[in-house]
Amino acid sequence: MMNTIREKGLSTRIKALRVALGVTQEELASLVGVGLRQISRWEHGEQLKPHPSNLRRIEELERRALASDHTPPHQVEDVDP
């Protein structure tokens, strides 16, 4: 499942990342540095253009998730804001 994250649309990628990490929308929001509502908007396709710094955080989380089948959230939290 994680091997195809980069091939999907952004809303699908974000949800797939969250599910792969085993975190809630609220926990992913904390990891990315945004509010819960923002994650919900991205996942539902209501806003498809994250700020570049947020997109970099999402991509870093994806890289870490792809490096292992499941990266526990406590190992992902050190993403630079």
C-alpha positions in Angstrom: 0.0 0.0 0.0 2.7 2.5 1.0 4.6 2.0 -2.2 1.9 3.8 -4.2 1.5 6.9 -2.1 3.4 9.1 -4.5 1.3 8.0 -7.4 -2.0 9.1 -5.8 -3.7 12.5 -5.7 -2.7 14.6 -2.7 -5.9 14.0 -0.7 -5.6 10.3 -1.1 -1.8 10.5 -0.3 -2.5 12.3 2.9 -5.1 9.9 4.1 -3.0 6.9 3.0 -0.1 8.3 5.0 -2.2 8.8 8.1 -3.6 5.3 7.9 -0.1 3.8 7.3 1.2 5.6 10.3 -1.7 4.5 12.4 -2.5 8.0 13.6 -5.6 10.1 13.8 -6.3 13.3 11.8 -5.5 15.2 15.0 -2.2 13.4 15.5 -1.2 13.9 11.9 -2.1 17.6 12.2 0.3 17.9 15.1 3.1 16.1 13.2 2.6 18.4 10.2 2.1 21.6 12.3 -1.4 22.4 11.2 -4.9 22.2 12.7 -7.2 19.3 12.6 -9.6 21.1 10.2 -6.8 21.5 7.7 -6.0 17.8 7.6 -9.7 17.1 7.1 -9.9 19.7 4.3 -6.9 18.1 2.6 -8.3 14.6 2.9 -11.7 15.6 1.6 -10.2 17.5 -1.3 -11.6 20.8 -0.1 -8.2 22.5 -0.2 -5.6 20.8 -2.4 -2.7 23.2 -2.1 -0.8 23.0 1.2 1.7 25.7 2.0 5.1 24.6 0.7 6.5 24.2 4.2 3.5 21.9 5.1 4.0 20.0 1.9 7.7 19.4 2.8 6.6 18.0 6.2 4.1 15.7 4.5 6.8 14.5 2.1 9.2 13.9 4.9 6.6 11.8 6.7 6.0 9.9 3.5 9.7 9.2 3.1 9.9 7.9 6.6 6.8 5.8 6.2 8.1 4.3 2.9 11.5 3.5 4.6 9.6 1.1 6.9 6.2 -0.5 6.6 5.1 1.3 9.8 7.0 4.0 11.7 5.6 4.5 15.2 4.3 8.0 15.7 6.9 8.7 18.4 9.6 8.2 15.8 8.0 10.6 13.3 7.4 13.5 15.7 10.9 14.8 15.3 10.1 16.3 11.8 11.4 19.8 11.8 8.4 22.3 11.8 
